[in-house]
Amino acid sequence: MEEEISRAFGEGGLLSQHIKGYAPRPQQQEMANTISEALSKSTVLIAEAGTGTGKTFAYLVPAILSGQKVIISTGTKNLQDQLFHKDIPTLRKALAMPFQAALLKGRSNYLCHYRLHQAQHDPLLTSHSDLLYDLMIWSGETRSGDLSEDDVLEEGSALWPRVTSTIDNCLGSDCPNSAECFISEARKRAQEANIVVVNHHLLMSDMALKSNGQGEVLPNADAYIIDEAHQLPNIATQFLGNRISSHQIQELCRDTVREMAQDAPDMQLLQDHADKTESALRTFHSSLGDKEQRVPWMSLLEKMGVENKLTDLIDTMEGLSQQLSLAAERGKGLEQCHNRSEVLLQTLHFFDSKQEDSQLVLWGDVRQNGMTLHATPQNISEHFQQWIDQKPQSWIFTSATLTVAGKFNNFSDQLGISEADSVVWPSPFDFEKQSLLYMPNIPVDPSHDDYLSHIIQISKDMITYSQGRTFLLFTSYRALNSVADALANIDYPLMVQGRSSKSNLLSEFREHGNAVLLGTSSFWEGVDVRGEALSCVLIDKIPFSAPDDPILQAKIDYLRERGGNPFSAIQIPSAVIQLKQGIGRLIRDHSDYGVLVLCDPRFLTKPYGKYFLRSLPPMPITQDKADVKVFFEVRETAA
């Protein structure tokens, strides 16, 4: 295999011959060889590959050459699409090797024929009749049924949940449209393919289903390659617990009414009980308050009226469930609605019982348009380790940000990985020449009232020196909006998160070439702006997670009660990974150059600052803003 890897990645090799601008990189070839060995020996590998290593091809090529069944999981649906529609076709041509690849997303991405038919006959959706007709025409033209394929439906459209299915309302083999089901076809292609591209949410959903003995989503595989693996612990936490949402209850009520109209029009009590349940749900939601928040369940339960309103909701749902049990024999849809009502009631009773469980975190996520109650595991390591042990295949975890101060302990401990090979391939970029780290002297800590005024002035200076071309990354919307207001009259195009979609903001930023973009968490990672359009990245504070997050607070309390130090064990490592992601936005290519501005004085004044500084690329450091001005002047002159 090493010879084949060399033939692909080497000087004048297959990739050089077929990919314009491709340049061989020793780190990329080393990584490909290491992954190839892990695949052949069915071992666990944790690999950090710095920006510019070319990790995507470094894992795709050995996966393809191995001839094994490989599931590749990445962080987002956008990255999935890039892998499947761009990277894999490129390698198919370059390697000239036959193999089958499949793209598999969660069921909510695929048009459901049955749900579309129901929506077309729903009198409450007559205002959408033209779009529903377009969807019907498209359903006969598309091969995949993926609603994002042709932008046939906006992602935030109210129609989206009406024309897609969930695990709750899918009729499975009893569906009258099962023969033409897009999800079934996508899973069939995944069964037959060598390379299956999924995302972490789908991977964890499959893991949760299998753990509970409720079936499976993904085919069995010889190997799993997890890209953007730093995201996996948090995503796994979401799926390995239990939860119930207002959306699930609403959908049950609406599906009940639709199925009643179709199969039991004489059972009007179903309509009455569904209406009562929706009314009780709205009242319960209102009792939680109008503030958007993530808060411990016991704190919500202490609010006046919440406990009584939850009891009322349970009572009305029990009434609906009883009626559904009588109607279940009328049709498969009504039978399934009854089964769903029983499961939802079981979960609601769990929150009503007030039972204490040190292994679970009970919390609520309250939003203006709905709420979700969660029961989240304190620790996922046992769950994940058990899953890996049951699957003695290759497991390869890779990302640009897995180490903290050069060590993998934080990542491997979270997932319970006790035995694994681990390797770091530093970025091939020359940070000594391509970048400068500016750490301004700010005389107050971030908690001080005057701190933001310093950030505003530093931002203005940096924007002037870099002539726009700047990302300002914040840890809170409050700081973002305050600085955005202060920069409203700058001489450069100003883009602010929340004023347009993320994709639109990035597109405009690239097109202008001299813009300033202000963003929070979602802009810290997964953003690739190459060239001079992005020449400065400013970070306002160390990105410590909000201490009021219920999951984080529960983990902190749990560790503290057992004599541990949650700040060093949980909060610092998490902030280091987030910081490394933010820094990774700056240098994206060998020809890029730029200035990184770390404003927070705690990097230098607090003992824990060394953990962050040890995790930075080898950049020259200055505390004199005049050096920043010279840095840009030299680059402009050279250009």
N, C-alpha and C positions, 0 to 999 in steps of 0.2 A: 504493500500500500504506500510506503514511503516514496517509492519511485513514481507512482502515479500522482502523489501530492506534489512532488517536485516538478513533474511534467506540466501540472496545472499552474503552479504558482511561480515557477522559476523564470529567470531571464529568458525572454523570447518564448515563454510557454504558452499554453492554450489561452489563458486569461489575457495575456499581453496581445495575442494575435486577434482576439475577438472583442476586446473592450477598449474603446477609445480612451486614451489618457491613463490606462492602467499602469502602475509602477510596482514592481515586486517589492515586498517588505519582508525582511527577515522575521519580524515578530508574527506576521500573519502566517507564514509558512510553518514556523515553530508551533503556533497554536493549532493549525490544521493537523500537524503530525501528532500532537498530544491528544487531540480529540479523536483522531483515527485510532490511536492505541486504546483509548478508553472504550470506544465502541467495540473493538475487537475482543477486549477482555471483560466487558460488562462490568465496569467499575464506576465509581462516583468521582466526578471531577468538578472542582469549583475554580473558575478561571476569571480573573479580572483582566480585562483588555482595555487599556487606555484609549481615549478618543483618537481616531486615525489608524488604529491597528488593522481595521478591516475585519472585525470579528464575524460579521454576517457571512461573508464568503468563507471565512476560516472554519465555520461549523457546517455550512451548507455543502461545501465540496466533499468533505469526508463522509457526511451523511449520505449523499447521493452515491458516492463510490462504494460505500460499504455494502450496498444492495439490501440493507436491512429495512424493516418497517420502523420508521422514525417519526415520532410526534414532536413537532417544533412549536413551542408556545412562546408568545411574545406579549408585551404589555398592553397594547391597544389594538382596536380593530383597524386603525389607520396603518399601523406597522404590519399587521397581518396582510392587508391589501398590498403594501409595498413588497413584502416578501413574495407573495404569490403572483402578483401581476407584473413585477419588474425584475426582482433578483433571480427568481427561479427560471423564468424564460431566458434570461441572459445566460445563465449557466447551462441550460439545456442546449443552447447553440454552441457555447464554448467547449463543453465537454463531449458533445456529440455522442451522448450515452442515453439510451432509451430508459425512461423511468416515468412512473405516474405520480402526479402530485395532486392533492386535493386541498381545498379551503373549506374549513368548517367553523361556523359561528354559532352563537346561541340562537335558540329558536325564535326569539323576539326580533331577529333580523330578517326573517323569511316571511313572505306573504303566505297567508293561510287561505286556501280556496273556500273552506267552509265558513270561516269568519267573514270573509269578503262577501259571500252570498248572504249571510245574515245581515251584514251592515247595509247592503243594498236594499233590504226590505225593512229596515228599521225606520219608522216614521220620524224619529228624533234626529236622523242624519240626512234628511232630504236636502238640506242646504249644501251638503257635500256631494250631491248626486253626480255632478260633472266629473269630479275627481275620482269618485268610485267607478264611474264608467271607464275613465282612462286606466285605472288600475286593472279592470277586467280585461281590457284590450292588451295591456302590457303583460298580464299573466299568461296570455297565449303566445307571447313573443320571447319572453325571457327563458333562459335555460336554468339559471340558478335560483330565481325568485328572491334574491338578495335585494331588499328595498333600497340600499345605498348604491346599488350598481349603476343606475342611470339618474340618480337624484329624482326619482319618480315621486318621492314623497319626502317632505322636509322632516328632519329627525324629531323636531319638537311638535309635529303636527298632532292634533287631538285624534286624528284618524289612526295613527300608528298602532296604539293598543287595540283598536277595534278590528284591524285586519291582520293581526298577527296572533299567534297562540302563546299560551304559557303552559308550564308543566301541569298547572291546575286544570286548565280548561281544554287541553288537547284530548280528543276522543280516541286517538291511537288507531288501532286496527278496526274499530267500530265506526270510524268516520266515513261518511259516504263519499268523500273525496280522497280516501287514502291512496288510491292507485296513482294519483297525480301529485301527491304531497311533495313539496319542495324540500322539506326537512328530511324526509325519508330518502329522497334522491341524493341529497348532500351527504348523508351518513353512509349510503351505499357506496358513493364514490370514495369516501374516506376508508371504508373497509377494503376497497380494491387497490388503494394507492400505496406507493412506497413512502412518500413524504406527505405528512398531513400537517397543515398549518392551522393552529388554533390560537386562542388568547388565554391569558391566565384565568379569567373569570370562568371560561368554559372548562378549563382543566380542573379548577377547584370545584366547580359544580359536579363534574363527573366523579371526582374523589368523594364528595359528600354523599352523592347518590349511592355509590358502591359501599361506602362505610355504613350506610343505613340499610343496606340490602334492598334498595329501591330501584335497581336496574343500573344502566350505564348509558353514557352518551358517546364516549370515544371507543374506538376499537382497541384491542390489545396491541402492544407494540414491543419491538426489541429494544428500543431506546427512547429516552425523553431528553430533548435539548431545551432548556429554559433560558431564553434571552430576556434581557431587562430583569434579571432574577432578583434584584434588590427590591422589586415591588411585591414579590411573592408572599412574604410573611403577612403583610397587611391584607392582601386580597384573600389569602387562605383563612385569616381570622373571620372575614365576613361570611364565608361559606360554611365554616365548620360549626356554626352555632345554629340557633333557631330564631325565626323572626316572623312577624305578621304585620302586614301593612294595610292602611286604609284602602289602598288601591285593590288589594286582593278581595276585601269585603265588598267594595263597590262592584267589582267585576262579577262576583258571585251573584249579587242582587240583580244586576242587569242581565246576566246570562240566564238566570232563573226566569225572568220575565220573557225573554226571547224564546227560550225553550218551551215555556208554558203556552205562548201564542201559537207555537208550531205543533205541539203534541198534546197539550191539555188545556185548551181554551176554556173549558167548563170549570176549571179549578181556580177561581178568582182569588181564593184565599192566599194563593202563592204571591200574587201581585200585592195584596194587602200586607203580608208579612215582609216581603222584600222592601216595600216602601217604609215600613216601620223600622226595619233594620238600618236602612240608609239614613233615616232621620235620627236614630239613636247614635249612629256613627258620627254624624255631623255635630251632635250635642257633645259627645265624648271628646271629639277633636277640639271643639271650642273650649272645653273645660281645661285643656292642657295649656291654654294661653295663646296669645297672638305673636309671641316672640319666637323667631326661628332659633332653634337650639338643639344641641346634643347634650343630654342630661341624664344622670342616674335615675332609674325607674322609681326608686324609693323617694327621691325628691319630688318627682311628679305626683306620686301617690299621696304625698302629704298635703298637696294643694286641696283647697276646699272644693268638694263636690266631685273630684276625679274618681274616687273609689265608687261612689254611688252611680256615676254615669257609666263606669265600666260594667257594673252589675246590670244596669239597664240594657247595655249593648249585648251582654251575654244572654240575658233573658229573651230579647227580641230575636237573637240568632238561634236560640234553642227552639223558639216557636217556628222560625223559618225552616230549620232542619227537620222538625217533626212533619211539617207539611210536605217537604221534599221526600221524606221517607214514604209517604202515601203516594206521591206522584212518580216515584222512581221507576215503577214498572211501565210507565207510559212511553218512555223513550230513553235512549242511551245518554242523551244530553242531560236529562233530568236526573238520571241515575248518577251521573258523574257530579252534578251539582250537589246532590245529597252527600256523596263521599267527600267533596271539598268542604262542605259545611261542617262535617264531623271533625276533619283535620283542623280547620280554623278554630273551632270551639275548643279543641284540646289545647291548642297553643294559647288561646285567650285565658283559659282556666289556669294555665301555668303562671301567668302574670297575676291572676287574681288570688292565687294561693299564698303569695308573699313568702314563699319558702326560701330559706337561705341556702345557698350552695357556693362554697368557697371556690369552686372550680369554674363558676360562671359569672359573667358580668351582665346584669340586667340594666338596660338603658333604653331611652327613647330618643328618636330623631324626629323632632317636630318641625314641620314646614308649613307655609301658608296654605299650600294646596294638598296637604296630607300629612300622615305620620307613619312611622314604623317603630314597632317595639322589638328589641333585640335581646337575645340571650347568647352572649358571646363567650367562648372559652377563654379562661385566663391565659392558658398556655397551649399552643398548638403543636409543640415539639413532639409530644407523644403520638398525637394523631398522625403527623406527617412521617415520623420515623417508622411507625407501624405500616403505613402505606408503602414506603420505599422497601421495607423488608419483605412485604408481600409480593413485590415486583422486582425480582433480582435482575433487572435489566440495567443497561447503562443509564446513568443520570448525569447530565452535564448542565451545570449552572454557570451562566456567564453574564457579565455586565461591566460597564466602565466604572461602577462604584459598588464594590463589595467589601473592601477592606477599610478598617479604621486604624489609622496610624500604622499601616502596613500589615495588619493582622486580620484573619478571616473569622475570628472567634464569634463576633457579634452575629454574623449571618448564619454560621453553622449551628450555633446554639439555639437560635430562634426556630430552626427547622429540625432540631434534634439529630443533625448529621454528625455521627461520632467518628466515622471512618471515611476519609476522602482524600484524594490527591488535590493539592491546591497550588496554583501558579499565578503569578502576576506578570503581565507583559505591559510595561510602561508605554505611554504614548510615544510614537516616533517623532512627534513634533519637537522642534528646538525651542523650548520655552525661554531659554536664556536669551535668545535673539529675537523671538517673535512676540514677547510679552513683557509687561511690567506690572508689578503689584504695588499699588499705592495704598498705604494705610495711614489715613489722615490723623492728625492729633486733635481729637475731640475731647474737650476738658470735662465733659459730663457723661454719666452712664445713660444707656438707652431709656431708663425709667424716668429720667429727669424731664421736666416740662420743656426745657430749651433744646432737647436733643433734636427734634424735628427741624428746628430752624437751622441747625448745623447741616443736616442732611440736605435741606433745600439749597443752601449756599454751595455745598460741595457738588451737588448735582448740576447747578448752573455753571460752575467752573469747568467741570468735566465735559459738559455738552458744548461749551465754547471751544475748549481745546480740541475735541474730537470732531467738531463741526457737525453736531447731531450724531447720527450713527451709534446710538446708545440704548442699551437695555438698563432700566432701573428696576431691580427685583426687590420686592418687599415681603415682609413676613405677616403683614396685616393689611386689610382693606382701608382701615382708618389712616394709616401712614400713606398708603398709595393715593388716596383721594386728597389728602392734605397737600402732598407734593404736587399732584396733578393741578390743583387749583393755583398753586404758586408758580407753576410753569406755563400757565395758560397763554401768556403773551410772548413766549420765546419765538425766535426767528426760524424755527424748524418744525416740520409736521409732527404733531403730537398724537400718539395713539395710547388709549387708556383701556385696560381690561374692563369689560362690562359694557363698553359703549358700542361694541360690535362683536361678532363671533371671533373666536381665536384664529381660525383660518383666514378670515378677512383681514384681521389686524396684521397678521404675519405677511400676507400677500401685499398689503399696502406698504408695510415697512420695507420689504425687499424692493418694491417698485420705486419708491421715493429715493432710496439710496442715501438719504441724510436725515432720517426720521429718528424720533425718540419714542420708545415704547415703555410703558409702565405696566408691570404685571406682578401677580402674586404666585401662589404655589404651582398652578398648572403651566406657567411659563418657565419654571425652573428646570424642566426636563422635557425631552422629546421634541425639542425645537432646534432646527438646523438652519442657520443663516450663514452662508459662506461668503467670503469676500469682504470688501471694505464697508458694505452696508451696515455691518455690526463690528465696531472697533473699540467699544468700551462697554463693560458690564459693571454696574454698581450694585452692591448688596448692602441693604440698610442695617441689618442686624443678624446675629447668629440665629439660624432658623430653628430654635427650640420649639417643639410642639406645644400647642396651647395647653396649659396645665389643667384647664377645665374640661378637657376631653374625657368622657367617662371611662373609656377603655384604658387610656393612659393612666388616669388617676387610680383606677382599680389595680393596675399592674404595679404602680408605685407603692400603693398601700400594702399590697400583698407581699412585695419584696421587703419593704421596710419592717413589716411585722415579723419577718423571718431573719432580721438582722442584716439584710443586704443594704447596699448603697444604690438606690434607684437612679440618682443623678448620673453617676459614672457608668452604671450598668445599662441604663435604658435611654435617658435623655441625651447624653453626650453622643453616643454612637449614632442615634437617629439623626441628630443635627449634623454630624460630620457627613453622613451619606447625602443628606439634602444639600449641604453646602457644596460638596463635590459635584453634584448634578448641576447646580447653578453656575459654578465655575466652568463646567464643560460647555456652556453656550458660547464661550469667547473664541477659542481657537478651534476651527473645524477643518482646516486645510493647511497644507505645507506653505502656502503663500499668504495665509492670514497673519495679521498682527493686531495687537490690541492691549488695552490697559484694564486690569481688574482692580476694582476699588472695594476694599473691605472696610466699612465705616466703623464697625463696632469696636470700641477701645478695649473690650474684654479679651479680644484675641491676644493682647499684649500685657494686660494688667492682671488677669486671673490665671491661677495655676493650670486650669483646664485648657487654657488657650493653646498649650503645646500640642494637644491631641489634634486640634484643627490644623495648626501650622505644619505638623508632620504629614498630614494628608494632602497637602497642596502640591501641585507640580513645581518643579525647580525654577521658580520665577525670580528675577531680580526684584529686590524690595526697596521702596523708598517711602519716606514720610514727608517729603518736600514736593509740593504740587508743581514747582517749577520744573522738576524732572519729567512730569507728565507732559507739560507743554513742549519741552525739548524732544521727548520721545515722538510725539506726533509731528513736530516740525521736521525732524530728521526723515521720517517715513514719507512725508509729503514731498520733501526735496528729492528723495531717491526715486519716487514715482514719476 
